[in-house]
Amino acid sequence: MRRAAHEAPRPLSLALGGLVALAAAVGIGRFVYTPILPLMVEDLGMTKAAAGFLASANFAGYLTGALLAATPIVPGSRRRWLILALTVSALTTGAMAVASSNMAFLALRFAGGVASAFVLVFASALVLDRLSAAGRSDLSAVHFAGVGVGIALSAVLVSSLTAWDGGWRSHWLAGGLTSALALGIVAGLIPDRVEPVTVMTSHASRANPRLAAFVVAYGLFGFGYVITATFLVAIVRGSDQMRSFEPLVWLVVGLTAAPSVALWTSVGDKIGIARAFALACGIEAVGVASSVLWLAPSGVLLAAALLGGTFMGITALGLVGARRLSRGDPRHTLAVMTAAFGLGQIVGPTFAGVVYDATGTFLVPSLTAASALSVGALLAIVGSAETS
């Protein structure tokens, strides 16, 4: 009995370790760029196209990392790769504070993107497998809540440093130091252990022919959410009427994202994962459209809430649904989904930035993104019978 009581907290510790890992590498490593972006644009005189290209460099790294994670090039302990990726994420985030050229910015964001993909793939494969073996798959919601927690934390960091007249370099440094602290927490909460040797097979992602539609839907989701996720704070900062809401908007995204995985996991249990995925995409499309069609405080706060309340839920539903269709080691399927997602993310920010510089508005890019989310919702329904 004493042994059982001692081991009972271990699944929760694993889930919390996953939460901290995703908060550091994804919530901060990837998304802290959004609230820092307006400050960089003003100080460095960046065009929206250049800002979008810098975001796309991070997402190109994300795609590269996802593809690498699906190959035998990275054999061995998943925990070892997780810890290494967290270290790289912290270093590249903090190093943005001392970079001084566009090429350095691009290189750091690309490397940070590779690291964030590794963290998502390896942390999810490792934590979800161990939770499943312990009969506590319900704790996956805690793991995926890390992104929302990281976004909320990044909003607090940026708004606090801005209030103290800290420049954009101090914001990047604070993000890097916070991620470095998270590294030690993850190492303690996710202990090392001998893992069974698994052989990755190239046909794992073709275990179900309908998975292809799900993968495309996930890629459209990546394109559909990322334009608002990248430029929402810039949209608010560019409006005299809404500028005072700038510190609040990104915080709303994070606070609504944190519980969203539990919410959408519950919805998925009731109506099926693919149907829940489609419903969340439809709701997110409304938020994306409202960010440009309802240019008022209520409109942007609604956009922030609907974005935060859906995008991590959709991410979790997509990965969990795809994992159920995989056979053997789920790493390959998780990586293929992450790669599709990453490809959508690469296109989105550059497309939006170029169109903004040509038209002076994010209207066309955002409505295109909302349309992509709607198509993704329809494609997800195709696989509903397989992922319910």
N, C-alpha and C positions, 0 to 999 in steps of 0.2 A: 504493500500500500504506500509506503514511504517513497519507493522508487517511482510509482505511478504519479504520486502527487508532485514529485520533483520534475517529472518529464512533461506534465500537463501544460505548462506555459510555453513550451518550445514552439508549437505552431504559431502562437501569437507573436513570439519574438521574431520568427522568420518573416511573418507578414509585416511587422514593424520595420525590420531590416530592409525589406523590399520598398516600403514606403519612403524611408530615408534615402535609399539609393536613387529612386525615381525623382524625389524632391530635389536632390542635389544636381543630378546629371541632366534631367529633363526640365523640371520646373524652374530651376535656376540656370543651368548650363545652356539650355536652348531658349527659354522664354524670357529671361531677364533682358534680352535685347529689345523687346517691345517697349517697355517703359523708358529705357535708356535712349532709344532711337531718336526721339525728338530733340534731345539735348545734343546728341552727336551731329544731327543735321544742322542745327543752328550754329554750333561752334565750329564745325568743319566746312560748312557751306555745301553739304552733300545734296545732290538732286535726289528725287524720290526713286529714280531709276537706279542710281548708285546704291541707295539704301536697300532697295529690293534685291539687287544683285548680291549684296553682302549677306542678306538673309538667305538667298538661294545657295550661296557657297556653303553655309551651314547645313542646309538641307541636302546638298550634293554629298557632303561628308556623311550625312545620315544614311543616304542611299548606299554609299560605298560601304559603310560599316555594316549595314544590314546584309548586303551581298557577301561580304567577307565572312560574316557570322554563319552563313549557310554553307561554307565550304570546309574541307578538311585542312585548310591552311591554318586554322586556329583550333588544333586538337588540345586535349587535356582538360584539366579541372575548370569547370564553369565558374567556380568561385574565384579562382586565380585571375581569369579574364575579367570578371566583374570588378575586382579590386583594382586591377591595372587600369581599366577603363575609367573608373571613378577618379583615379589619380590624374590621368590625362585631362579629364573634364575640368577638374579643379585648377590645374596648371594653365590650361588654355583660357579659361575664363578670367583668371587673375592677370594673365599676361596681356589681355586687351588693354589694361590700364597703362602699360608702358609702350605699347606699339605706336608707331608714328607714321606709317605709310599704308596705303591702300593694300599693297601686296601682303604686308604683315597681317593686316586685319583679315584679309581673305584666307590666308594660310591658317591662322588661329581658329577662325570660325569653321573652316573645313575640318580641321583636326578635332575640334570640339564636337562637330556633328558625328564624326566616326565614333567618338567615345560615347556619345549619348545613345547611339543605336546599339552599340555593344552592351551598354548597361541595360537598356530595355529588353533586348533579346535574352541575354544571359541571366539577368535577374528574374525575368518572367519565367523562363524555362526552369531555372533552379528552384525558385520559390513555389511556383505552381505545382511542380512535380512533388516537392516535399510536403506541401499542404495536402495534395491529393492522397499521398501515401499515408498521411496521418489522419485521413478522413475529415479534414477541415477545409475543404475547398471553399466554404463560405467566407473564409478570411481573405480570399483573393481581392475582395473589395477594399480591404485595408491596404494591401499592396499597391493597387492602382490609384488609391487616393493620394499617393505621394506627389503626383504631378500638380494637383490642385494646391496641396500644402506648399510646394515649392514656389508656385506662382504667387500665392498670397504672401509668402515670406519675401519674395523679390519685390513685390509692390510696397511692402512696409520698408524694406531696406532703401529703395530708391526714393520714396516720398520723404523718409526721415533724413537722408543725406541731402536731398534737395532743400528741405526746410533749413538745414544748417549751411546752406550755400555751397555744398559739395559739388564739384564738377563731375562730368560723366566718367572721368577716369577713376574717381573714388568709388563710383557705383560698381564698376567692373571689379575693382580690387576687393570690395566688400563681398561681392558674389563669389569670388574665388576663395576667399578665406572661409566663408560659410560652408562652401562645398568641401574644403579640406577638413573641417571639423566633422562633417558628415561621414567622411571616409573611415575614421576611427570607430564611429557608432556602428556602421554597417559591418565592419570586420568583427565586432563583438557580438552582434545580434545574429549573424549568419555564420556559424562555425564551419570550419573545414571538416570534411569527412571523405572517406573513400567512396567514390561514386561508381556505379556499375558502368562497365565499358559498353558503349553503344556504337553501332555502325550507322552512319548517316547514309540514306539511300536517295538517289536523285529523283525517284518517283514518288517520294512521300507526299508532295503537294498534289499529286494526281490520284490520290486515294479515292477521291470522289469527283466525277466530271463537273458537278455543279460548283465546285470550289472556285473554278475560274471566274464565274460571275461574281462571287463574293470578293475575290481578289480585286477585280476591276472596280467594284463598288467601294472598296476600301481606298483605292487610289483616287477615285473621284472625291471621296471624303477628305483626303489629304489636301487636294486642291481647293475644295470648297470651304474649309475652315481657315486655311492659313493666311488668306489675304486679310481677313478681319483680325485674326490673331496677331498679325505683323503690324498692321497700320491703324488699329482702332485708337490707340493713344495718340497717334499723330493726327487722326481725324479730329479728335477732341481738342487737341492743342491748337489746331488751325482755325478754330472757331472762337471768336470773342465771347459769344454767348455761353459756350460750354467749357471754356478753358479752365475755369475754377474746379471743374469736376475731374480734371486729369488724374489727381492722386487716387480718386475713388474708383474710377472705372476699372483699372487693372486689378485692384483689390477685390472688387465684385466678381471678376472673372475667377480669381483664385478661390474665394470663399464658396462660390457656387460649384466649382469643379471638385472640391474635396469630397463632399458627400454624394456626388453624382454617380459614382461607380456603384455604390450600394443601391441607390435608387434604380438605376437602369438594369442592374443584375436582378433585382426583384421583379422588375417589369419583364425581363427576359424569361424568368422562371414561370411567369404567368401566361405569356402569349407566345413564347418562343424567341430564341436569340435573334434570328434574322428579322422577324417582325418588329422586335424592339429596336434593332439597328435601324430599320427603315423609318420607324416613328421618330426616333431621335434625330435622324438626318433631316426629316421634314421640319421639325421644330427648330433645328439649327438654321435651316434655310430662312425661316422667318426672321431670326435674329440677325443674320448676315444682311438681309434686305433692309431691315429697319435701321441699320447703322448708316445707310445713305439715303433712305427714303423718309426717315423721320428725324430730321436734324434738329433735335431739341434734347434737353437733359433726359427727359423720360425715354426718348428713343434710344439714346446711346446706352443708358443704364439697362434698358430692356435687352439691347444687343449684347451687352456684357454678360448679363445674367443667363441669357439663352445660349450664348457661346460657352460660358463656363459650365453651365448645367448639362451640356450635352457632349462636348468634344472628348472628354476622357471616358465618359460612359460608352460612346461609340467605339473608342479605341479598345476598351476592355471587352466589349461585346464582340468586336471583330477578332481579337486575338483568342479569346476563349472559344468562340464558335469555330475558328479555323483549327484550333488545337484539337477539338473533338473530332474533326475530320481527318486528323493525321494519324499515322501508325508508327509505332516505335518512338524514337527520339523526336520530340516536337520542334526541335530547334530549326529544322529546315523550313517547316511550314510557317513558323513564327517569323523567320527571316524573310521569306517570300512576301508575306503580308506587309512586313515593315518596309520592304523595298518598294512595293507598290505605293504605299503611303508616302514614302520619301520622294518618289518620282513626282507625285502630285504636288508635294511641297516645293520642289525645285522650280516648277513652272509658275506657280502662283505669285510669289512676291515680285519676280522680275516682270511678269506680264502686267501686274498691277502698277508697278512703278513706271514702266514705259508708257502705259496708257494715261496715267496721271500727268506725266510731264507733257503729254500731247494734248490733253483735254482740260487739265486743271481740276479734275474731280475723280473720285474713286467709284462713281456711279456704275459705269460699265463693268469694271472688274468685279465689283461686289455682286451685281445682279448675275453675272456669268457664274460666279462661285455658287450663288443660291441655286441656279439651274443645275449645276453639276451635282450638288447635294440631292436635288430632287431625282435626277437620273440614277444616282447611287442608291437611293431608297428603293426605286423600282427594281434595280438589279438584285438587291439583297433579297427581295421577295422571291426571286427565282430559286434561291437556295433555301427557302424557309422550311421545306419538308425535310431537309438534310440536317439543319442545324438547330431544330427545335428541341 
